[in-house]
Amino acid sequence: MGNDTVHIIGGGIIGLCAAWYLKKEGYAVTVIDKGDLKEGTSFGNAGMIVPSHFVPMANPGVVAQGLKWMLNSKSPFYIRPRLNQDLVQWLWHFYRSSNHQHVKQAMPILYELNERSKDLYQELSSLENFDFSFEEKGLLMLYKSEKQAEKEAKTAEQAKKIGLEAEILDSKELGKLEPNMDLDVLGGLYFPGDAHLYSNKLMFQLVGVLKQKGVHFLTNTSVSDFSFKGSQIEALISENGDTIPVKNVVVASGSWTATLLKKANIKIYIQDGKGYSITLEKPKTRPQIPTILSEAKVAVIPMGDDLRIGGTLEMSGISPQINTKRIQGIKESIPRYYKNIELPFTDDKDIWKGYRPCTPDGMPYIGKSEALSNLYVGTGHGMMGLSLGAITGKLLSEVIMQKKPSMDLFAFRLDRF
Ligand SMILES: Cc1cc2nc3c(=O)[nH]c(=O)nc-3n(C[C@H](O)[C@H](O)[C@H](O)COP(=O)(O)OP(=O)(O)OC[C@H]3O[C@@H](n4cnc5c(N)ncnc54)[C@H](O)[C@@H]3O)c2cc1C
């Protein structure tokens, strides 16, 4: 049991899950966030819990595919070309990580992290005060082309090798799985073990329950610097000059973490992968199974009674700007896969955006700083932050309690590049 205090910078899913497990262990926890905890990256995402996402973003073939996508304004991927030292270094490490050896090492680790996180969310969903539409219906990857069919077949083989259930389905089998949908596809890869949840509900409920349990929230407070005593952080300094004395600090500031940690002389590599989502309330027709349209890289997710459609990964530097061409690309992809879907798309002002904190090797940063003895970091979960939130919170709590972590954290160390 801890009887110490912990300040967590960032009230996204990682920060809130860390707060949840630390509070359970008896810590006095304060969550500090520069926003109001109503609509950040952890709120409007696609809500998928994904043991199926065991292949890291850095993999052979991704560089060539990425370059092709860069030339298409409606494609799901874009890096705004610019001479920015952090971006150039990130790209270099990404290029170096995109090899078979890395994929082989990363696959079982990502699989285990996601599986264990899924179990923790299942546990959370059964507790009083939580009802965030957690469902275990699997994940369907629909494809239209022979080329994609080959890729998905290879993924299915890799999945089976690490013990993950994966089935290639033909149109008859897909019809049984999605009886209400008139599909225009060649086939599908189905991962029965995936789950999903309504991310906004989870976030609001976590904030509410944590407050009830005595976690203190400092919102609209941006931490801009630290003050040090020896090899420890002594206090946080807010943008408006307030000093907040601390004992233990968790930095879980998502896409902003690398910039903040520079103030502590710690170099980590994070680029923001901006993405968009559109939520349609109670549409007439919708798929039952969470689905990714494979070639388009668009997620189509039933959430409670609603339907959320999300996609695009743009590394363009954090900015609120919405790229309407890519939104158009997302909207146009839907009728290519579903012949009978009528989606009353709303105005572009209803488009939500979020920034995935992406590392060059597709592995998160989870652990303790070597340089500062009371600093802990949880970030860099890229496309899987929601999925990996619960396990990351648990692992951080174990490290702070100085217990042997229930998973080896070597792959997530801060100084690995
Ligand atoms: C379109 C889209 C779809 C996605 N779908 C999925 C999915 O289906 N499954 C999945 O697992 N993941 C998904 N993701 C990714 C997932 O949303 C992110 O990985 C996750 O939300 C990151 O959580 P986080 O807590 O690290 O960061 P955030 O949610 O960004 O939280 C960080 C918080 O830190 C605060 N902060 C930053 N700097 C400071 C500072 N200096 N002082 C105080 N506060 C600060 C910010 O205000 C923010 O609230 C998706 C993302 C997008 C964009």
PDBQT file of the ligand as one rigid body, heavy atoms in Angstrom, charges set to zero:
ROOT
HETATM    1  C1  LIG A 501      -9.323   8.827 -34.945  1.00  0.00    +0.000 C 
HETATM    2  C2  LIG A 501      -8.674   8.050 -33.833  1.00  0.00    +0.000 A 
HETATM    3  C3  LIG A 501      -9.112   6.761 -33.558  1.00  0.00    +0.000 A 
HETATM    4  C4  LIG A 501      -8.505   6.013 -32.561  1.00  0.00    +0.000 A 
HETATM    5  N1  LIG A 501      -8.988   4.768 -32.269  1.00  0.00    +0.000 NA
HETATM    6  C5  LIG A 501      -8.419   4.030 -31.289  1.00  0.00    +0.000 A 
HETATM    7  C6  LIG A 501      -8.926   2.755 -30.959  1.00  0.00    +0.000 A 
HETATM    8  O1  LIG A 501      -9.911   2.289 -31.524  1.00  0.00    +0.000 OA
HETATM    9  N2  LIG A 501      -8.297   2.037 -29.990  1.00  0.00    +0.000 N 
HETATM   10  C7  LIG A 501      -7.207   2.527 -29.339  1.00  0.00    +0.000 A 
HETATM   11  O2  LIG A 501      -6.655   1.827 -28.502  1.00  0.00    +0.000 OA
HETATM   12  N3  LIG A 501      -6.720   3.760 -29.598  1.00  0.00    +0.000 NA
HETATM   13  C8  LIG A 501      -7.295   4.524 -30.552  1.00  0.00    +0.000 A 
HETATM   14  N4  LIG A 501      -6.810   5.761 -30.837  1.00  0.00    +0.000 N 
HETATM   15  C9  LIG A 501      -5.614   6.230 -30.134  1.00  0.00    +0.000 C 
HETATM   16  C10 LIG A 501      -5.934   6.702 -28.712  1.00  0.00    +0.000 C 
HETATM   17  O3  LIG A 501      -7.034   7.587 -28.747  1.00  0.00    +0.000 OA
HETATM   18  C11 LIG A 501      -4.712   7.385 -28.100  1.00  0.00    +0.000 C 
HETATM   19  O4  LIG A 501      -3.589   6.539 -28.204  1.00  0.00    +0.000 OA
HETATM   20  C12 LIG A 501      -4.948   7.672 -26.617  1.00  0.00    +0.000 C 
HETATM   21  O5  LIG A 501      -6.142   8.393 -26.438  1.00  0.00    +0.000 OA
HETATM   22  C13 LIG A 501      -3.783   8.439 -26.028  1.00  0.00    +0.000 C 
HETATM   23  O6  LIG A 501      -4.068   8.626 -24.674  1.00  0.00    +0.000 OA
HETATM   24  P1  LIG A 501      -3.111   9.480 -23.744  1.00  0.00    +0.000 P 
HETATM   25  O7  LIG A 501      -3.675   9.466 -22.394  1.00  0.00    +0.000 OA
HETATM   26  O8  LIG A 501      -1.701   9.024 -23.950  1.00  0.00    +0.000 OA
HETATM   27  O9  LIG A 501      -3.145  10.950 -24.383  1.00  0.00    +0.000 OA
HETATM   28  P2  LIG A 501      -4.310  12.022 -24.409  1.00  0.00    +0.000 P 
HETATM   29  O10 LIG A 501      -5.643  11.415 -24.440  1.00  0.00    +0.000 OA
HETATM   30  O11 LIG A 501      -3.954  12.992 -25.483  1.00  0.00    +0.000 OA
HETATM   31  O12 LIG A 501      -4.154  12.719 -23.004  1.00  0.00    +0.000 OA
HETATM   32  C14 LIG A 501      -3.064  13.533 -22.713  1.00  0.00    +0.000 C 
HETATM   33  C15 LIG A 501      -3.584  14.651 -21.830  1.00  0.00    +0.000 C 
HETATM   34  O13 LIG A 501      -2.463  15.415 -21.368  1.00  0.00    +0.000 OA
HETATM   35  C16 LIG A 501      -2.846  16.763 -21.291  1.00  0.00    +0.000 C 
HETATM   36  N5  LIG A 501      -1.615  17.574 -21.339  1.00  0.00    +0.000 N 
HETATM   37  C17 LIG A 501      -0.706  17.597 -22.336  1.00  0.00    +0.000 A 
HETATM   38  N6  LIG A 501       0.312  18.423 -22.009  1.00  0.00    +0.000 NA
HETATM   39  C18 LIG A 501       0.032  18.922 -20.785  1.00  0.00    +0.000 A 
HETATM   40  C19 LIG A 501       0.693  19.834 -19.929  1.00  0.00    +0.000 A 
HETATM   41  N7  LIG A 501       1.856  20.390 -20.272  1.00  0.00    +0.000 N 
HETATM   42  N8  LIG A 501       0.111  20.144 -18.737  1.00  0.00    +0.000 NA
HETATM   43  C20 LIG A 501      -1.088  19.579 -18.387  1.00  0.00    +0.000 A 
HETATM   44  N9  LIG A 501      -1.759  18.708 -19.171  1.00  0.00    +0.000 NA
HETATM   45  C21 LIG A 501      -1.200  18.373 -20.348  1.00  0.00    +0.000 A 
HETATM   46  C22 LIG A 501      -3.745  16.960 -22.510  1.00  0.00    +0.000 C 
HETATM   47  O14 LIG A 501      -4.602  18.055 -22.361  1.00  0.00    +0.000 OA
HETATM   48  C23 LIG A 501      -4.492  15.617 -22.570  1.00  0.00    +0.000 C 
HETATM   49  O15 LIG A 501      -5.731  15.689 -21.928  1.00  0.00    +0.000 OA
HETATM   50  C24 LIG A 501      -7.413   6.559 -31.824  1.00  0.00    +0.000 A 
HETATM   51  C25 LIG A 501      -7.009   7.861 -32.069  1.00  0.00    +0.000 A 
HETATM   52  C26 LIG A 501      -7.620   8.614 -33.057  1.00  0.00    +0.000 A 
HETATM   53  C27 LIG A 501      -7.150  10.020 -33.295  1.00  0.00    +0.000 C 
ENDROOT
TORSDOF 0
